[in-house]
Amino acid sequence: MIEFAEAILGDDDDRLQVARRAIHDTLGADAVVDSAGVAGLFNAIDRIADSTGAPLEADKAEMTAALREEIGIDAFAARKEALDAAAKTAAE
């Protein structure tokens, strides 16, 4: 299962095929489907947490600093506050 999880994150299709086959041969076809489903859910849960503004772990913040600066994501919160303030002022 660990090999399958690591293979999903990589780009080696042969490694992924071998990992799938190992799960299939050991646990059966349903286990392959369940394993892929769990991996997909972890990916989705992580993206949902990130999109809600959950704080980044320190190591993730460090690894993504350059990318976040390049695409301007660190400015999102300040921009949202400015838009909210402008909407409140317009409504008054």
OpenMM code with the backbone's topology and positions (N, CA, C; nanometers):
from openmm import Vec3, app, unit

residues = "MET ILE GLU PHE ALA GLU ALA ILE LEU GLY ASP ASP ASP ASP ARG LEU GLN VAL ALA ARG ARG ALA ILE HIS ASP THR LEU GLY ALA ASP ALA VAL VAL ASP SER ALA GLY VAL ALA GLY LEU PHE ASN ALA ILE ASP ARG ILE ALA ASP SER THR GLY ALA PRO LEU GLU ALA ASP LYS ALA GLU MET THR ALA ALA LEU ARG GLU GLU ILE GLY ILE ASP ALA PHE ALA ALA ARG LYS GLU ALA LEU ASP ALA ALA ALA LYS THR ALA ALA GLU".split()
positions = [
    Vec3(0.0824, -0.1191, 0.0000),
    Vec3(0.0000, 0.0000, 0.0000),
    Vec3(0.0871, 0.1258, 0.0000),
    Vec3(0.1952, 0.1234, 0.0737),
    Vec3(0.2850, 0.2393, 0.0757),
    Vec3(0.3439, 0.2614, -0.0629),
    Vec3(0.3831, 0.1541, -0.1274),
    Vec3(0.4384, 0.1665, -0.2622),
    Vec3(0.3346, 0.2248, -0.3574),
    Vec3(0.2100, 0.1837, -0.3441),
    Vec3(0.1019, 0.2364, -0.4273),
    Vec3(0.0843, 0.3862, -0.4031),
    Vec3(0.0807, 0.4250, -0.2759),
    Vec3(0.0642, 0.5665, -0.2418),
    Vec3(0.1786, 0.6503, -0.2975),
    Vec3(0.3003, 0.6012, -0.2845),
    Vec3(0.4150, 0.6747, -0.3368),
    Vec3(0.4141, 0.6783, -0.4897),
    Vec3(0.3711, 0.5693, -0.5508),
    Vec3(0.3664, 0.5643, -0.6972),
    Vec3(0.2632, 0.6614, -0.7530),
    Vec3(0.1529, 0.6786, -0.6825),
    Vec3(0.0502, 0.7732, -0.7271),
    Vec3(0.1071, 0.9140, -0.7352),
    Vec3(0.1933, 0.9477, -0.6414),
    Vec3(0.2496, 1.0825, -0.6370),
    Vec3(0.3603, 1.1041, -0.7391),
    Vec3(0.4103, 0.9982, -0.7953),
    Vec3(0.5191, 1.0096, -0.8916),
    Vec3(0.4679, 1.0130, -1.0348),
    Vec3(0.5603, 1.0014, -1.1278),
    Vec3(0.5228, 1.0031, -1.2687),
    Vec3(0.5734, 0.8789, -1.3424),
    Vec3(0.6014, 0.7739, -1.2660),
    Vec3(0.6495, 0.6487, -1.3232),
    Vec3(0.5316, 0.5533, -1.3384),
    Vec3(0.4777, 0.5461, -1.4596),
    Vec3(0.3603, 0.4615, -1.4852),
    Vec3(0.3880, 0.3142, -1.4595),
    Vec3(0.5097, 0.2695, -1.4899),
    Vec3(0.5431, 0.1293, -1.4654),
    Vec3(0.5400, 0.0982, -1.3153),
    Vec3(0.5932, 0.1864, -1.2357),
    Vec3(0.5918, 0.1684, -1.0902),
    Vec3(0.4472, 0.1605, -1.0395),
    Vec3(0.3615, 0.2461, -1.0905),
    Vec3(0.2210, 0.2458, -1.0502),
    Vec3(0.1540, 0.1148, -1.0901),
    Vec3(0.1819, 0.0662, -1.2107),
    Vec3(0.1240, -0.0608, -1.2560),
    Vec3(0.1671, -0.1766, -1.1665),
    Vec3(0.2952, -0.1787, -1.1302),
    Vec3(0.3464, -0.2851, -1.0430),
    Vec3(0.2787, -0.2777, -0.9064),
    Vec3(0.2624, -0.1587, -0.8534),
    Vec3(0.1977, -0.1417, -0.7229),
    Vec3(0.0511, -0.1852, -0.7287),
    Vec3(-0.0173, -0.1464, -0.8356),
    Vec3(-0.1570, -0.1901, -0.8524),
    Vec3(-0.1667, -0.3428, -0.8591),
    Vec3(-0.0791, -0.4010, -0.9368),
    Vec3(-0.0796, -0.5465, -0.9534),
    Vec3(-0.0533, -0.6150, -0.8195),
    Vec3(0.0374, -0.5614, -0.7398),
    Vec3(0.0680, -0.6214, -0.6096),
    Vec3(-0.0540, -0.6194, -0.5181),
    Vec3(-0.1251, -0.5080, -0.5181),
    Vec3(-0.2471, -0.4997, -0.4365),
    Vec3(-0.3508, -0.5978, -0.4897),
    Vec3(-0.3673, -0.6001, -0.6203),
    Vec3(-0.4649, -0.6897, -0.6816),
    Vec3(-0.4333, -0.8353, -0.6479),
    Vec3(-0.3084, -0.8754, -0.6655),
    Vec3(-0.2706, -1.0147, -0.6449),
    Vec3(-0.2782, -1.0553, -0.4982),
    Vec3(-0.2583, -0.9602, -0.4082),
    Vec3(-0.2586, -0.9904, -0.2655),
    Vec3(-0.3968, -0.9777, -0.2036),
    Vec3(-0.4685, -0.8725, -0.2403),
    Vec3(-0.5939, -0.8406, -0.1727),
    Vec3(-0.7174, -0.8453, -0.2629),
    Vec3(-0.6974, -0.8434, -0.3925),
    Vec3(-0.8100, -0.8520, -0.4843),
    Vec3(-0.8440, -0.7196, -0.5514),
    Vec3(-0.9329, -0.7292, -0.6492),
    Vec3(-0.9717, -0.6132, -0.7302),
    Vec3(-1.0389, -0.5040, -0.6470),
    Vec3(-1.1232, -0.5436, -0.5522),
    Vec3(-1.1904, -0.4432, -0.4699),
    Vec3(-1.0908, -0.3589, -0.3913),
    Vec3(-0.9825, -0.4192, -0.3490),
    Vec3(-0.8810, -0.3457, -0.2736),
    Vec3(-0.8108, -0.2421, -0.3604),
    Vec3(-0.7952, -0.2728, -0.4883),
    Vec3(-0.7351, -0.1751, -0.5805),
    Vec3(-0.8268, -0.0538, -0.5915),
    Vec3(-0.9550, -0.0792, -0.6090),
    Vec3(-1.0519, 0.0291, -0.6203),
    Vec3(-1.0571, 0.1094, -0.4906),
    Vec3(-1.0629, 0.0408, -0.3773),
    Vec3(-1.0675, 0.1102, -0.2482),
    Vec3(-0.9412, 0.1925, -0.2245),
    Vec3(-0.8267, 0.1370, -0.2595),
    Vec3(-0.7000, 0.2086, -0.2412),
    Vec3(-0.6954, 0.3353, -0.3253),
    Vec3(-0.7402, 0.3252, -0.4488),
    Vec3(-0.7436, 0.4431, -0.5357),
    Vec3(-0.8424, 0.5458, -0.4823),
    Vec3(-0.9551, 0.4987, -0.4313),
    Vec3(-1.0541, 0.5900, -0.3738),
    Vec3(-1.0005, 0.6642, -0.2530),
    Vec3(-0.9320, 0.5936, -0.1656),
    Vec3(-0.8739, 0.6583, -0.0475),
    Vec3(-0.7695, 0.7610, -0.0887),
    Vec3(-0.6861, 0.7255, -0.1852),
    Vec3(-0.5847, 0.8201, -0.2332),
    Vec3(-0.6507, 0.9448, -0.2911),
    Vec3(-0.7561, 0.9255, -0.3677),
    Vec3(-0.8279, 1.0388, -0.4253),
    Vec3(-0.8910, 1.1264, -0.3184),
    Vec3(-0.9464, 1.0644, -0.2161),
    Vec3(-1.0070, 1.1416, -0.1072),
    Vec3(-0.9035, 1.2238, -0.0318),
    Vec3(-0.7863, 1.1649, -0.0074),
    Vec3(-0.6827, 1.2420, 0.0607),
    Vec3(-0.6436, 1.3634, -0.0213),
    Vec3(-0.6354, 1.3465, -0.1517),
    Vec3(-0.6038, 1.4583, -0.2402),
    Vec3(-0.7135, 1.5640, -0.2310),
    Vec3(-0.8384, 1.5211, -0.2360),
    Vec3(-0.9498, 1.6156, -0.2309),
    Vec3(-0.9574, 1.6858, -0.0962),
    Vec3(-0.9420, 1.6107, 0.0114),
    Vec3(-0.9498, 1.6691, 0.1455),
    Vec3(-0.8425, 1.7755, 0.1639),
    Vec3(-0.7234, 1.7460, 0.1150),
    Vec3(-0.6136, 1.8423, 0.1244),
    Vec3(-0.6451, 1.9691, 0.0462),
    Vec3(-0.6988, 1.9547, -0.0720),
    Vec3(-0.7339, 2.0715, -0.1537),
    Vec3(-0.8455, 2.1526, -0.0888),
    Vec3(-0.9424, 2.0841, -0.0309),
    Vec3(-1.0514, 2.1548, 0.0368),
    Vec3(-0.9972, 2.2332, 0.1551),
    Vec3(-0.9129, 2.1707, 0.2347),
    Vec3(-0.8547, 2.2391, 0.3497),
    Vec3(-0.7751, 2.3619, 0.3042),
    Vec3(-0.6972, 2.3444, 0.1991),
    Vec3(-0.6184, 2.4565, 0.1477),
    Vec3(-0.7098, 2.5693, 0.0994),
    Vec3(-0.8193, 2.5344, 0.0328),
    Vec3(-0.9060, 2.6373, -0.0235),
    Vec3(-0.9888, 2.7105, 0.0813),
    Vec3(-1.0051, 2.6508, 0.1983),
    Vec3(-1.0827, 2.7171, 0.3038),
    Vec3(-0.9986, 2.8137, 0.3846),
    Vec3(-0.8699, 2.8147, 0.3581),
    Vec3(-0.7831, 2.9051, 0.4322),
    Vec3(-0.7200, 2.8415, 0.5547),
    Vec3(-0.7317, 2.7102, 0.5666),
    Vec3(-0.6642, 2.6423, 0.6782),
    Vec3(-0.5162, 2.6767, 0.6702),
    Vec3(-0.4555, 2.7073, 0.7831),
    Vec3(-0.3141, 2.7478, 0.7791),
    Vec3(-0.2238, 2.6374, 0.7235),
    Vec3(-0.1249, 2.6783, 0.6478),
    Vec3(-0.0268, 2.5837, 0.5953),
    Vec3(0.0655, 2.5380, 0.7060),
    Vec3(0.1061, 2.4129, 0.6973),
    Vec3(0.2094, 2.3654, 0.7876),
    Vec3(0.3394, 2.4382, 0.7525),
    Vec3(0.4274, 2.4522, 0.8489),
    Vec3(0.5512, 2.5280, 0.8285),
    Vec3(0.6315, 2.4751, 0.7096),
    Vec3(0.6435, 2.3435, 0.6972),
    Vec3(0.7224, 2.2896, 0.5863),
    Vec3(0.6559, 2.3163, 0.4512),
    Vec3(0.5220, 2.3114, 0.4465),
    Vec3(0.4505, 2.3427, 0.3218),
    Vec3(0.4666, 2.4901, 0.2869),
    Vec3(0.4589, 2.5759, 0.3871),
    Vec3(0.4749, 2.7190, 0.3633),
    Vec3(0.6134, 2.7479, 0.3050),
    Vec3(0.7132, 2.6820, 0.3598),
    Vec3(0.8496, 2.7022, 0.3103),
    Vec3(0.8657, 2.6504, 0.1676),
    Vec3(0.8099, 2.5317, 0.1399),
    Vec3(0.8238, 2.4713, 0.0077),
    Vec3(0.7494, 2.5494, -0.1000),
    Vec3(0.6440, 2.6200, -0.0637),
    Vec3(0.5612, 2.6878, -0.1638),
    Vec3(0.5795, 2.8391, -0.1668),
    Vec3(0.6729, 2.8902, -0.0902),
    Vec3(0.6899, 3.0357, -0.0794),
    Vec3(0.7102, 3.1024, -0.2156),
    Vec3(0.7994, 3.0497, -0.2956),
    Vec3(0.8284, 3.1116, -0.4258),
    Vec3(0.7065, 3.1049, -0.5179),
    Vec3(0.6394, 2.9924, -0.5209),
    Vec3(0.5207, 2.9778, -0.6057),
    Vec3(0.4106, 3.0727, -0.5605),
    Vec3(0.3859, 3.0806, -0.4307),
    Vec3(0.2811, 3.1692, -0.3798),
    Vec3(0.3115, 3.3147, -0.4127),
    Vec3(0.4374, 3.3516, -0.4056),
    Vec3(0.4747, 3.4891, -0.4411),
    Vec3(0.4555, 3.5130, -0.5906),
    Vec3(0.4955, 3.4161, -0.6695),
    Vec3(0.4867, 3.4299, -0.8157),
    Vec3(0.3426, 3.4466, -0.8633),
    Vec3(0.2510, 3.3720, -0.8059),
    Vec3(0.1119, 3.3794, -0.8531),
    Vec3(0.0267, 3.4756, -0.7702),
    Vec3(0.0860, 3.5358, -0.6681),
    Vec3(0.0164, 3.6376, -0.5908),
    Vec3(-0.0837, 3.5858, -0.4898),
    Vec3(-0.0746, 3.4591, -0.4560),
    Vec3(-0.1741, 3.4005, -0.3668),
    Vec3(-0.1689, 3.4598, -0.2262),
    Vec3(-0.0536, 3.5045, -0.1829),
    Vec3(-0.0436, 3.5621, -0.0484),
    Vec3(-0.1236, 3.6912, -0.0354),
    Vec3(-0.1558, 3.7526, -0.1460),
    Vec3(-0.2317, 3.8780, -0.1433),
    Vec3(-0.3826, 3.8553, -0.1430),
    Vec3(-0.4270, 3.7302, -0.1556),
    Vec3(-0.5703, 3.7020, -0.1636),
    Vec3(-0.6469, 3.7532, -0.0423),
    Vec3(-0.5971, 3.7266, 0.0775),
    Vec3(-0.6694, 3.7650, 0.1991),
    Vec3(-0.6857, 3.9168, 0.2066),
    Vec3(-0.5790, 3.9901, 0.1785),
    Vec3(-0.5867, 4.1362, 0.1831),
    Vec3(-0.6839, 4.1883, 0.0763),
    Vec3(-0.6819, 4.1271, -0.0400),
    Vec3(-0.7724, 4.1692, -0.1480),
    Vec3(-0.9180, 4.1427, -0.1102),
    Vec3(-0.9426, 4.0272, -0.0469),
    Vec3(-1.0788, 3.9953, -0.0033),
    Vec3(-1.1267, 4.0966, 0.0999),
    Vec3(-1.0410, 4.1306, 0.1939),
    Vec3(-1.0786, 4.2302, 0.2950),
    Vec3(-1.1121, 4.3636, 0.2296),
    Vec3(-1.0337, 4.4050, 0.1311),
    Vec3(-1.0596, 4.5313, 0.0611),
    Vec3(-1.1924, 4.5260, -0.0137),
    Vec3(-1.2204, 4.4143, -0.0787),
    Vec3(-1.3476, 4.3998, -0.1499),
    Vec3(-1.4659, 4.3990, -0.0531),
    Vec3(-1.4504, 4.3298, 0.0600),
    Vec3(-1.5572, 4.3271, 0.1605),
    Vec3(-1.5835, 4.4668, 0.2146),
    Vec3(-1.4764, 4.5430, 0.2411),
    Vec3(-1.4915, 4.6786, 0.2925),
    Vec3(-1.5591, 4.7671, 0.1899),
    Vec3(-1.5235, 4.7525, 0.0625),
    Vec3(-1.5849, 4.8326, -0.0424),
    Vec3(-1.7333, 4.7984, -0.0570),
    Vec3(-1.7657, 4.6718, -0.0468),
    Vec3(-1.9068, 4.6290, -0.0569),
    Vec3(-1.9862, 4.6831, 0.0617),
    Vec3(-1.9276, 4.6819, 0.1781),
    Vec3(-1.9966, 4.7331, 0.2979),
    Vec3(-2.0208, 4.8827, 0.2834),
    Vec3(-1.9201, 4.9555, 0.2347),
    Vec3(-1.9339, 5.0987, 0.2157),
    Vec3(-2.0412, 5.1298, 0.1117),
    Vec3(-2.0431, 5.0543, 0.0045),
    Vec3(-2.1428, 5.0761, -0.1018),
    Vec3(-2.2834, 5.0474, -0.0522),
    Vec3(-2.2968, 4.9515, 0.0386),
    Vec3(-2.4289, 4.9157, 0.0907),
    Vec3(-2.4815, 5.0208, 0.1895),
    Vec3(-2.3935, 5.0963, 0.2470),
    Vec3(-2.4341, 5.1961, 0.3461),
    Vec3(-2.4871, 5.3157, 0.2775),
] * unit.nanometer
topology = app.Topology()
chain = topology.addChain("A")
for resn in residues:
    res = topology.addResidue(resn, chain)
    for name in ("N", "CA", "C"):
        topology.addAtom(name, app.Element.getBySymbol(name[0]), res)
